[in-house]
């Protein structure tokens, strides 16, 4: 039997080709995996290096025709520059991105291919949308609309605008006004009008959500969002949304132009969409005299009025308006003047009273407040009349009037969104007019928000300064002779506005603050104002400094209205300046009032209006222009009989109205003599 031979007698096991290929593939797989990890590691290091080290610090995120918006990742700022990068319009410190120590690349535009919009989102913080608003090809301005929206509640949105190398103007009146506002130091607080007598660190009587920078930039904040504003002296001013359970946006528009005047003119067109109306210009022609009457009855007040009126006549100070405060108004209103409308024959006593009541020019003062101790309020409660700002719930579901304080008394405030309440108020005004025959009504008390003051959540209708805007509407219904004491979003209305009271001294809270304040009012569109009394009226005491009174009078003569608190002792000079105001100043105001109505250009102008590219002009706070043809340079330093005067660069010359000397535009007059009782006034002339 044949023996079958073993084909593989070797102890080494037989390995097929398939098995060898498998072992080779496992080896290569491991090598390739290691190589992939190494490549991924190198790429990660490269990306990190590109982002942290090699990535440019600046990223252009939007470009217009002459300007563009840049993100600077290391400083976390938005910068608006010219495309040639030779001029910076604004630097915005973005404090909405969380940890300031972590650099944010900010390079991905989530609006994709839209070249006029930029969008970006920070996880769990906020999202931003920036739009380059289209403009005409020949436009001198470009605008960037910025909207921040929080991702969730409890996110405080905050953007800060640098004041370094830029002079800023606008915003709100303050206790010690500066021009520009760079020196202001105000803690973050609601951007609403307050009474500076009660809150000297707050914002004052004229407020607009508008800021203007000397680099040719303006900032316009959306009107219907809650807003806080703070200022760090010479560093920055900040816009912030208040803490809220709601996702409140932060919205504003930044416009840039070739110079400060051009961007301001364009911004005024955006702010003033309504037709601008002129108030009753007859108000300009009469000085206002504040009556200081500390009396407790209408009869005593009548006696004070007669004495005051006779004193004005005896000093030949002409016709004027005697201004009564709210207390004096209430005393007169409580008197029985029914005999004046009676057809019966009047006694000699009544006949003697008639000229006082019906012929003397009187301004009365009213407010939307009513004391809870008054009979009117008690009656309204008994009859269930709801005319007042109220809390939403009470017994039987009835609203509960919101108590607040007004001039030291617990009071309620008129709900001017209620047509029945406003009609009731207007009926009271008509009744006073029939009794007193007053020429003018001063409507004060719009300042403050009782809900916010008591940390209560207001209804949407009362957010911010909406009450002041509605009060201006009510003032218009009273008539063209109505004067208000605060203004916001009402620059176009036919109303005069009364300036805040000033201290009787030489500081920026007193005399030095007059020119910054008038420039602020006029820049924001409030050209028709009644200044504080000559010498200041913040203190109850009369002015004791003769020099202060004289220098103050010299400035007041060039304002829309001259206001006094007491018959002055410098009679000849007072009569001189009243006449100068009537013959020289009023025609100028009437002329440039028409220009304001057509263009929105201010009547009272800073010197940079004529030289918008001259940096010297941006900080001059003791000279002003009336239109483009008169320059006023009063003395504001105690004891000074001379002052430095800068005449704006121009293609015309300036002539001193006191001595007929002529100077070229751009001339700096050092230690120019200005005697006590004089004001340096220059008029434009061509030769």
Secondary structure, 3 states (H helix, E strand, C coil): CCCCCCCCCCCCCCCCHHHHHHHHHHHHHHHHHHHHHHHHHHHHHHHHHHHHHHCCCEEEEEECCCEEEEEECCCCEEEEEECCCCCEEEEEEECCCCCCCCCCCCCCCCCCCCCCEEEEECCCCEEEEEEEECCCCCCCEEEEEEEEEECCCCCCCEEEEECCCCCEEEEECCCCCCCCHHHCCEEEEECCECCCCCCCCCECCEEEEEEEECCCEEEEECCCCCCEEEEECCCEEEEECCCCCCCCCEEEEEEEECCHHHHHHHHHHHHCCCCCCCCCHHHHHCEEEECCCCCCCHHHHHHHHHHHHHHHHHCCCCCEEEECCHHHHHHHHCCCCHHHHCCCCCCHHHHHHHHHHHCCCEEEEEECEEECCCHHHHHHHHCCCCCECEECCCHHHCCEECCEEECCEEEEEECCCCHHHHHHHHHHHHHHHHHHCCCEEEEECCCCCHHHHCCCCCCHHHCCCHHHHHHHHHHHHHCCCEEECCECCCCCCCCEEECCCCCCCCCCCCCCHHHHHHHHHHHCCCCCEECCCCCCCCCCCCCCCHHHHHHHHHHHCCCCCCEECCCCCCHHHHHHHHHHHHHHHHHHHHHHHHHHHHHCCCCEECHHHCCCCCHHHHHCCCCEEECCCEEEECCCCCCCCEEEEECCCCCCEEEECCCCCEEECCCEEEEEECCCCCCEEEEEECC
